[in-house]
Structures are given as C-alpha cells and as structure tokens.
Amino acid sequence: MGALAAAVAAFFLWRSQPSPEPLPPPTPIAAHTTPSPTPTAPAKVTVHVTGKIHKPGVYQLPSGSRVTDAVTAAGGASRGASTGSLNLARRLVDGEQIVVGGTATQAALGSSSTDPGATAVLNLNSATTDQLEQLPGVGEVLAARITEFRDSHGGFTAIEQLREVTGIGPRKFDELKARVSV
C-alpha cells in the first residue's frame, strides 16, 4: 500500500509541473518609433551670411541647423578671418544675419558701419546676452529673459514683442525700441 501511495504521489507531483506555453510573436519596432511630422515646424530657415566669407549670400538650411552649418554652406571663412565672435554651436533663427570675421558688435548689428557717430542698432534675433546687456537698462537677468523669449518663440518677428518679455514695461520699451531691430 505504501508503494502505491508513493506511486500516486509521484504521478501527481509530475503532473503539477508547469508546461511551457508558446510566446506571442514580437511586434515590429519600426511601427512604434516612426515620428510623425509636425505641421507647425518650418522645414527650412533662411539666413544671410556675410563678412569675411568665401561665398556671402542668402542661404536656406534645414530647420535645426547651427551657425557652423551656415558658415560651411557659404564656403567657410576667408583666410585669416576669425570666427571667435560667433557661437558656432547656436541654432539658427529664420531671417537672421551672420557676420563672419567681424567684431561681436558688428555681428549683433548685422552691418559693418564705420561711422563712429552712428547709433548702434542691435538685432534681437542674433544678439548674444552679453551684447544685449550693452543696451540701456538691460542687465544680466533681463538679457537672459530676452534670449529665452527669442528661443522659445522661434525668434522675434516685430520689435513690439519686447513688451511680452517679463521686466520690459512701457518706459523701458520706449528706451529700447530705437536701439533694436529684427
């Protein structure tokens, strides 16, 4: 009787082991990672590359391009020209001008005016925070807010958009509007 009980116990123990079940077929990865195009993002940006460059002119580059891409598209800097005043890693903003080999002020102005009596006009879409700090009443914090606004809105399309920057009221806007451009 003991041998029969041991045989029945062994039978039930053997039957209670899990049996393997087939796995479902894998799903294709490409179907889940294909990005959908965004209709609001422009496909190209248009920039004007000028200064000490081999082929100055207006260039259309893919959206998301950097300043270095614009310089390369224009044939590179001329011999002896310095790109030290340019942030080559900065993303391009549609409609901006890039001055190669000029001073930081010329790059922000988008021109090479040599008239010392000329009033400097700063381009809001290409000026660095250091250049913006040179404007009357603009310090480090306000310059950072202006560049943050520019980056988050894809650049300035009108000078009046300065009013939307926190810290620029009617009086400060009146001081700045003659000294900036888009």
ZAMARGU-4260 file (C-alpha; in steps of 0.2 Angstrom, whole numbers, plus 5000, padded with zeros to 4 digits):
<rodrens>
0) 5000/5000/5000 | 5014/5012/5004 | 5022/5008/4987 | 5005/5013/4978 | 5004/5029/4989
5) 5021/5034/4983 | 5017/5030/4965 | 5001/5041/4966 | 5011/5055/4974 | 5025/5054/4961
10) 5012/5054/4947 | 5003/5070/4954 | 5020/5078/4958 | 5025/5075/4940 | 5008/5082/4933
15) 5009/5098/4944 | 5025/5104/4935 | 5021/5119/4923 | 5021/5116/4905 | 5029/5128/4893
20) 5017/5139/4883 | 5022/5147/4866 | 5026/5166/4867 | 5016/5178/4856 | 5025/5184/4841
25) 5035/5200/4843 | 5028/5217/4837 | 5039/5226/4824 | 5048/5241/4832 | 5048/5252/4817
30) 5029/5254/4818 | 5031/5262/4835 | 5046/5273/4833 | 5041/5282/4817 | 5040/5300/4821
35) 5025/5310/4814 | 5030/5326/4805 | 5024/5342/4814 | 5015/5353/4803 | 5020/5369/4813
40) 5039/5367/4811 | 5046/5375/4796 | 5056/5364/4785 | 5070/5377/4782 | 5077/5393/4789
45) 5084/5407/4778 | 5099/5416/4784 | 5111/5429/4777 | 5129/5425/4779 | 5141/5440/4776
50) 5158/5447/4781 | 5174/5438/4778 | 5167/5423/4770 | 5171/5414/4753 | 5153/5415/4746
55) 5142/5428/4755 | 5124/5427/4752 | 5107/5421/4757 | 5106/5403/4761 | 5091/5391/4765
60) 5096/5377/4778 | 5086/5363/4786 | 5077/5368/4802 | 5088/5365/4817 | 5104/5369/4808
65) 5118/5378/4818 | 5129/5393/4814 | 5143/5382/4809 | 5132/5374/4795 | 5128/5392/4788
70) 5147/5396/4788 | 5150/5379/4779 | 5137/5382/4766 | 5144/5399/4762 | 5161/5391/4758
75) 5169/5394/4775 | 5178/5409/4782 | 5191/5418/4772 | 5209/5416/4775 | 5214/5425/4791
80) 5196/5428/4796 | 5191/5424/4814 | 5175/5416/4819 | 5179/5419/4838 | 5165/5431/4839
85) 5152/5418/4833 | 5144/5405/4843 | 5146/5391/4830 | 5135/5379/4841 | 5120/5391/4841
90) 5104/5385/4832 | 5099/5397/4818 | 5084/5408/4818 | 5075/5411/4802 | 5079/5428/4795
95) 5095/5432/4804 | 5111/5438/4798 | 5128/5430/4802 | 5143/5441/4801 | 5159/5431/4799
100) 5176/5439/4804 | 5168/5455/4812 | 5168/5461/4830 | 5154/5455/4842 | 5145/5472/4840
105) 5146/5471/4821 | 5139/5453/4822 | 5124/5459/4833 | 5121/5474/4822 | 5122/5464/4806
110) 5132/5478/4797 | 5150/5484/4797 | 5146/5503/4799 | 5162/5513/4802 | 5153/5529/4806
115) 5158/5532/4825 | 5143/5544/4826 | 5130/5531/4820 | 5118/5524/4833 | 5121/5506/4836
120) 5105/5495/4832 | 5106/5478/4839 | 5097/5463/4830 | 5086/5455/4843 | 5087/5438/4834
125) 5106/5437/4833 | 5112/5446/4848 | 5121/5437/4862 | 5116/5440/4881 | 5132/5450/4883
130) 5128/5461/4868 | 5110/5464/4875 | 5117/5469/4892 | 5125/5484/4882 | 5108/5491/4880
135) 5102/5505/4892 | 5094/5497/4907 | 5097/5479/4902 | 5106/5469/4914 | 5111/5451/4915
140) 5094/5444/4921 | 5084/5455/4908 | 5096/5450/4894 | 5093/5431/4899 | 5074/5434/4898
145) 5075/5442/4881 | 5086/5427/4874 | 5074/5414/4882 | 5059/5423/4874 | 5068/5423/4857
150) 5072/5404/4859 | 5055/5399/4865 | 5046/5408/4852 | 5057/5405/4837 | 5064/5422/4836
155) 5057/5440/4836 | 5045/5445/4821 | 5042/5463/4827 | 5051/5474/4840 | 5034/5476/4849
160) 5036/5458/4855 | 5049/5465/4868 | 5034/5471/4878 | 5029/5452/4881 | 5046/5450/4890
165) 5044/5450/4908 | 5053/5466/4915 | 5050/5477/4900 | 5037/5490/4903 | 5031/5504/4893
170) 5045/5516/4898 | 5059/5503/4896 | 5052/5498/4879 | 5052/5517/4873 | 5071/5517/4878
175) 5075/5501/4868 | 5064/5502/4853 | 5076/5514/4843 | 5091/5504/4848 | 5085/5486/4842
180) 5079/5478/4826 | 5073/5461/4820
</rodrens>
